[in-house]
């Protein structure tokens, strides 16, 4: 999907205005000309300038406001896209009850099959990935992951 540069530029310009409005409430630092609002203000002004360039380019091109790519007319890519959104919602709702490992296995198996992976490879990846991610996040980075129904096997 291609969004016209004018729309993207307008959204970025609005974001820069919101940032500039928000930093007005930052406190001044006593004895200094530059306070905590200085750096975000410079970034917001630069963002506004780039946004205006995008708006001008988008208007000059006279392209469609939104143009859909050919893949958006095929069932499998649409199902893959929708499954990612649905899968993330499923993870949020089910991870505490089922646990990271089971939820990850179910999601990966579901996603891999929708995207066309064969059963043996999908099962192998879906079984190994949560274990590897568990080792990386839970053991190395000390990020707590929900255990859910596997709580008695926690280590």
Residue pairs with C-beta under 8 A, 6 or more apart in sequence:
1 66
1 67
1 68
1 69
1 72
2 63
2 64
2 66
2 67
2 69
3 65
3 66
4 58
4 61
4 63
4 64
4 65
4 66
5 54
5 55
5 57
5 58
5 61
6 54
6 55
6 57
6 58
6 59
6 65
7 58
7 65
7 66
8 54
8 58
9 50
9 51
9 52
9 53
9 54
9 55
9 56
9 57
9 58
10 51
10 55
11 51
12 47
12 48
12 50
12 51
12 54
13 47
13 48
13 51
13 52
13 55
15 47
15 51
16 44
16 45
16 47
16 48
16 51
17 44
17 48
19 40
19 41
19 43
19 44
19 47
20 41
20 44
20 45
20 48
23 36
23 37
23 40
23 41
23 44
24 37
26 35
26 36
26 37
26 40
27 35
27 36
28 35
29 35
29 36
71 77
72 78
76 114
76 115
76 116
79 114
80 111
80 114
80 115
83 110
83 111
83 114
84 111
87 107
87 110
87 111
90 103
90 106
90 107
91 103
91 107
94 103
94 106
95 103
95 146
95 148
96 146
96 148
97 148
97 149
98 106
98 148
98 149
99 145
99 146
99 147
99 148
99 149
99 150
99 151
100 130
100 133
100 134
100 145
100 146
100 147
100 148
101 130
101 131
101 134
101 147
101 148
101 150
102 148
102 149
102 150
103 148
104 126
104 129
104 130
104 133
105 126
105 127
105 130
106 126
108 122
108 125
108 126
108 129
108 130
109 122
109 123
109 126
112 121
112 122
112 125
112 126
113 119
113 122
117 125
134 145
137 143
137 145
138 144
138 145
147 153
147 154
